[in-house]
């Protein structure tokens, strides 16, 4: 995993954030929720601007830096990682979006003064319209329906809301993540993992935003053509959680007969190979090509993450099941990552791999 990006200032900042702030609080975040203090530390670290443009206060770092930052944060506290992971899509969308929204929000998001969330996974159900967008005569936009998943409620400063129109157009706007006329959150969702990420549903009943809140609009098929291949790639968080589990094995080996350390070594070699293959596909192959290869390495990475987290529990024994033990948390976080962002294509490929 050598590379110049490992010495990048933001990688060092992420490592300090993971070691000093997120890692020590991970079990508490898992049980009680990610804190405002943790998010303040994330904002101050600079990682929110990792891929944001320099001219707006970001770092404009290479993609490899962003992946390494993601791995470090996910391995330290996946709940906090997942909250901040939402932020980067609004940043990228604003970079190519309408001027009014870009000039209002891209700088604070790039500098880390504000944290953004997202609400658009329901778009993948099209032609169903779980959330319907309607343009009003004055150029404002009205939204009706239910967002099933919204992460970071109470932590985010703004969110990117996506919806489709009756005419088959996809619309993205920026809105305030607070209870208001036309927007009401559900009770927090109680999940087997990452409940600490403060995920709710959003009930939209006439939420209206002004014309200047519009970020982008385009035909659904144009949006989907870009969106569909994304989830065939392996999430860097998978490698981060697996690496954290292997670190637990190494630590256990220090006090044992070396079997745990040997197991960690074998699994780490396999994980590094999968990581190289996954990232080579992202860096060297056009996004809409070699989708079968991307799915194959994605399921391979899942298997290795499961092996690593299982090994951490095996070595920890009964103690690993205490809620203060990181092994059980990592295992549950790994299960969450298996279904996070899952599309029908990913599910079919994963089940086929399990049958092989």
Buried (B, 14 or more C-beta within 10 A) or exposed (E): BEEEBEEBEBBEBBBEBBEEBBBEBBBBBBEEBBBEEBBBBBBEBBBBBBBBBEEBBBBBBBEBBBBBBBBBBBBBBBBBBBBBBBBBBBBEBBBEBBEBBBEBBBBBBBBBEBBBBBBBBBBBEBEEBBBBBBBEEEEBBBBBBEBBBBBBBBBBBBBBBBBBBEEEBBBBBBBBBEEEEBBBBBEBBEEEBBBBBBBBBBBBEEBBBEBBBBBBBEEBEEBBEEBBBEBBBBBBBBBBBBBBBBBBBBBBBEEEEEEBBEBBBEBBEBBBEBBEBBBEBBEEEEBEEBBEBBBBBBBBBBBBBBBBBBBBBBBBEEEBEEEEBBBBBBBBBBBBBBEBEEBEBBEEBBEEBEEE
